[in-house]
Amino acid sequence: MKSYRYFLSLTLAILALSFINVNAQSSSSQKTIEQQVFKKINRLPYYGVFDHIAFEVDGGRVTLHGKVLSLGTRKAAESAVKRIEGVTSVVNNIEDLPLSSFDNRIRRQLLRQFANSAGVSMYLRGPDPSVRLIVENGRVTLEGYVHNKGTSNLMNILANGVPGTFQVTNNLIVSNARDS
């Protein structure tokens, strides 16, 4: 009787674990179109800290918008998203930022300001920085995610302190974890 109970409980435990494992595998293999678009955009070869691409998904239709400095990134984003299974059409509203030595000087100074500030430079590192710096005609837009409101305010103050900056728009989202 004791061995029968042991066998029964061991069998139930194995069945329960295999059921959980099957559910985890099936849910992880089914990526949504949004997740695939996010990954494709972030894997673009020249998509950097001075580019920002956002998107909306409506069924199989994906609308891309944002601004990019890197030449060719606009078309590369559209091409990459078109190849995703389930995407029926892509509307590309991404704007190419104009080439400007004045804006390039502001970009360099923004990076220098943020690199010299404790706790802020980490948001600009890596192949997928959580903060993007868009500079167009002397106007700076901060896009992305930070961990707290204090960091968002500090980045806004630092960006306003860069010589030649006419205006700073702070679109930073305060979040403990990014959706990915």
DRENTI-821951 format. One record per residue (C-alpha): residue number from 1; residue in one letter; x, y, z. Coordinates in steps of 0.05 Angstrom, whole numbers, plus 5000, padded with zeros to 4 digits. Example, Ala and Ser with C-alpha at 12.3 -4.5 7.8 and 13.67 -1.06 7.14 Angstrom:
residues 2
+-----+----+------+-------+------+
:   i : aa : east : north :   up :
+-----+----+------+-------+------+
:   1 :  A : 5246 :  4910 : 5156 :
:   2 :  S : 5273 :  4979 : 5143 :
+-----+----+------+-------+------+
//
This chain:
residues 180
+-----+----+------+-------+------+
:   i : aa : east : north :   up :
+-----+----+------+-------+------+
:   1 :  M : 5000 :  5000 : 5000 :
:   2 :  K : 5057 :  5048 : 5017 :
:   3 :  S : 5093 :  5034 : 4952 :
:   4 :  Y : 5027 :  5043 : 4913 :
:   5 :  R : 5018 :  5114 : 4944 :
:   6 :  Y : 5090 :  5130 : 4929 :
:   7 :  F : 5083 :  5107 : 4857 :
:   8 :  L : 5017 :  5146 : 4849 :
:   9 :  S : 5046 :  5211 : 4877 :
:  10 :  L : 5109 :  5205 : 4835 :
:  11 :  T : 5067 :  5194 : 4773 :
:  12 :  L : 5024 :  5255 : 4788 :
:  13 :  A : 5085 :  5298 : 4801 :
:  14 :  I : 5116 :  5277 : 4734 :
:  15 :  L : 5051 :  5291 : 4697 :
:  16 :  A : 5044 :  5359 : 4730 :
:  17 :  L : 5115 :  5379 : 4712 :
:  18 :  S : 5108 :  5356 : 4640 :
:  19 :  F : 5043 :  5394 : 4633 :
:  20 :  I : 5076 :  5458 : 4659 :
:  21 :  N : 5135 :  5448 : 4612 :
:  22 :  V : 5089 :  5438 : 4551 :
:  23 :  N : 5050 :  5501 : 4567 :
:  24 :  A : 5114 :  5542 : 4576 :
:  25 :  Q : 5142 :  5517 : 4509 :
:  26 :  S : 5078 :  5532 : 4470 :
:  27 :  S : 5069 :  5602 : 4498 :
:  28 :  S : 5142 :  5620 : 4487 :
:  29 :  S : 5141 :  5596 : 4415 :
:  30 :  Q : 5081 :  5641 : 4399 :
:  31 :  K : 5110 :  5710 : 4393 :
:  32 :  T : 5063 :  5767 : 4378 :
:  33 :  I : 5074 :  5811 : 4319 :
:  34 :  E : 5089 :  5869 : 4367 :
:  35 :  Q : 5147 :  5830 : 4398 :
:  36 :  Q : 5174 :  5811 : 4330 :
:  37 :  V : 5170 :  5883 : 4304 :
:  38 :  F : 5205 :  5908 : 4367 :
:  39 :  K : 5262 :  5858 : 4359 :
:  40 :  K : 5270 :  5871 : 4284 :
:  41 :  I : 5275 :  5946 : 4295 :
:  42 :  N : 5326 :  5940 : 4351 :
:  43 :  R : 5369 :  5893 : 4309 :
:  44 :  L : 5376 :  5942 : 4251 :
:  45 :  P : 5450 :  5951 : 4237 :
:  46 :  Y : 5453 :  6027 : 4242 :
:  47 :  Y : 5397 :  6040 : 4292 :
:  48 :  G : 5430 :  6079 : 4347 :
:  49 :  V : 5422 :  6128 : 4404 :
:  50 :  F : 5404 :  6185 : 4356 :
:  51 :  D : 5347 :  6146 : 4323 :
:  52 :  H : 5277 :  6133 : 4349 :
:  53 :  I : 5227 :  6087 : 4315 :
:  54 :  A : 5159 :  6073 : 4345 :
:  55 :  F : 5104 :  6030 : 4316 :
:  56 :  E : 5031 :  6012 : 4320 :
:  57 :  V : 5001 :  5945 : 4301 :
:  58 :  D : 4929 :  5939 : 4277 :
:  59 :  G : 4917 :  5867 : 4257 :
:  60 :  G : 4967 :  5854 : 4202 :
:  61 :  R : 4980 :  5927 : 4188 :
:  62 :  V : 5042 :  5959 : 4220 :
:  63 :  T : 5051 :  6034 : 4221 :
:  64 :  L : 5122 :  6058 : 4234 :
:  65 :  H : 5137 :  6129 : 4257 :
:  66 :  G : 5194 :  6167 : 4288 :
:  67 :  K : 5258 :  6202 : 4266 :
:  68 :  V : 5325 :  6172 : 4246 :
:  69 :  L : 5394 :  6202 : 4235 :
:  70 :  S : 5426 :  6141 : 4204 :
:  71 :  L : 5417 :  6141 : 4129 :
:  72 :  G : 5383 :  6078 : 4103 :
:  73 :  T : 5352 :  6061 : 4170 :
:  74 :  R : 5283 :  6084 : 4148 :
:  75 :  K : 5281 :  6036 : 4089 :
:  76 :  A : 5316 :  5980 : 4128 :
:  77 :  A : 5262 :  5984 : 4182 :
:  78 :  E : 5207 :  5979 : 4131 :
:  79 :  S : 5240 :  5920 : 4096 :
:  80 :  A : 5252 :  5882 : 4161 :
:  81 :  V : 5181 :  5891 : 4185 :
:  82 :  K : 5152 :  5869 : 4118 :
:  83 :  R : 5186 :  5801 : 4125 :
:  84 :  I : 5150 :  5785 : 4191 :
:  85 :  E : 5099 :  5730 : 4186 :
:  86 :  G : 5029 :  5758 : 4195 :
:  87 :  V : 5046 :  5828 : 4171 :
:  88 :  T : 5002 :  5845 : 4111 :
:  89 :  S : 5022 :  5918 : 4101 :
:  90 :  V : 5072 :  5969 : 4128 :
:  91 :  V : 5059 :  6044 : 4130 :
:  92 :  N : 5127 :  6079 : 4136 :
:  93 :  N : 5120 :  6148 : 4168 :
:  94 :  I : 5192 :  6150 : 4193 :
:  95 :  E : 5227 :  6217 : 4179 :
:  96 :  D : 5300 :  6223 : 4161 :
:  97 :  L : 5333 :  6278 : 4203 :
:  98 :  P : 5369 :  6331 : 4162 :
:  99 :  L : 5445 :  6330 : 4162 :
: 100 :  S : 5470 :  6389 : 4202 :
: 101 :  S : 5538 :  6404 : 4234 :
: 102 :  F : 5501 :  6448 : 4284 :
: 103 :  D : 5457 :  6389 : 4307 :
: 104 :  N : 5518 :  6343 : 4307 :
: 105 :  R : 5553 :  6389 : 4355 :
: 106 :  I : 5492 :  6387 : 4401 :
: 107 :  R : 5491 :  6311 : 4397 :
: 108 :  R : 5564 :  6305 : 4417 :
: 109 :  Q : 5553 :  6354 : 4475 :
: 110 :  L : 5491 :  6316 : 4498 :
: 111 :  L : 5530 :  6251 : 4500 :
: 112 :  R : 5586 :  6285 : 4538 :
: 113 :  Q : 5538 :  6316 : 4589 :
: 114 :  F : 5503 :  6250 : 4601 :
: 115 :  A : 5569 :  6210 : 4605 :
: 116 :  N : 5596 :  6257 : 4658 :
: 117 :  S : 5534 :  6252 : 4701 :
: 118 :  A : 5531 :  6195 : 4751 :
: 119 :  G : 5474 :  6146 : 4739 :
: 120 :  V : 5452 :  6175 : 4672 :
: 121 :  S : 5503 :  6146 : 4624 :
: 122 :  M : 5478 :  6075 : 4635 :
: 123 :  Y : 5414 :  6093 : 4596 :
: 124 :  L : 5454 :  6107 : 4533 :
: 125 :  R : 5498 :  6044 : 4531 :
: 126 :  G : 5492 :  5980 : 4493 :
: 127 :  P : 5463 :  5960 : 4426 :
: 128 :  D : 5393 :  5978 : 4450 :
: 129 :  P : 5398 :  6040 : 4494 :
: 130 :  S : 5336 :  6053 : 4536 :
: 131 :  V : 5341 :  6129 : 4521 :
: 132 :  R : 5344 :  6159 : 4451 :
: 133 :  L : 5367 :  6230 : 4436 :
: 134 :  I : 5333 :  6262 : 4376 :
: 135 :  V : 5362 :  6329 : 4354 :
: 136 :  E : 5329 :  6368 : 4299 :
: 137 :  N : 5344 :  6441 : 4284 :
: 138 :  G : 5369 :  6454 : 4354 :
: 139 :  R : 5309 :  6421 : 4387 :
: 140 :  V : 5323 :  6360 : 4430 :
: 141 :  T : 5272 :  6305 : 4444 :
: 142 :  L : 5287 :  6253 : 4497 :
: 143 :  E : 5252 :  6187 : 4482 :
: 144 :  G : 5253 :  6120 : 4519 :
: 145 :  Y : 5250 :  6092 : 4589 :
: 146 :  V : 5283 :  6110 : 4655 :
: 147 :  H : 5276 :  6079 : 4725 :
: 148 :  N : 5251 :  6140 : 4763 :
: 149 :  K : 5224 :  6211 : 4756 :
: 150 :  G : 5289 :  6240 : 4785 :
: 151 :  T : 5329 :  6211 : 4728 :
: 152 :  S : 5279 :  6238 : 4678 :
: 153 :  N : 5284 :  6307 : 4709 :
: 154 :  L : 5360 :  6305 : 4711 :
: 155 :  M : 5365 :  6286 : 4638 :
: 156 :  N : 5317 :  6343 : 4621 :
: 157 :  I : 5360 :  6393 : 4661 :
: 158 :  L : 5425 :  6368 : 4630 :
: 159 :  A : 5396 :  6372 : 4559 :
: 160 :  N : 5372 :  6443 : 4571 :
: 161 :  G : 5443 :  6461 : 4593 :
: 162 :  V : 5475 :  6443 : 4526 :
: 163 :  P : 5495 :  6506 : 4488 :
: 164 :  G : 5455 :  6516 : 4424 :
: 165 :  T : 5394 :  6478 : 4448 :
: 166 :  F : 5331 :  6518 : 4434 :
: 167 :  Q : 5280 :  6470 : 4465 :
: 168 :  V : 5278 :  6403 : 4502 :
: 169 :  T : 5218 :  6357 : 4498 :
: 170 :  N : 5220 :  6303 : 4551 :
: 171 :  N : 5181 :  6242 : 4528 :
: 172 :  L : 5216 :  6195 : 4577 :
: 173 :  I : 5172 :  6142 : 4609 :
: 174 :  V : 5185 :  6124 : 4681 :
: 175 :  S : 5183 :  6048 : 4686 :
: 176 :  N : 5217 :  5995 : 4730 :
: 177 :  A : 5221 :  5946 : 4672 :
: 178 :  R : 5217 :  5956 : 4597 :
: 179 :  D : 5169 :  5916 : 4556 :
: 180 :  S : 5207 :  5872 : 4510 :
+-----+----+------+-------+------+
//
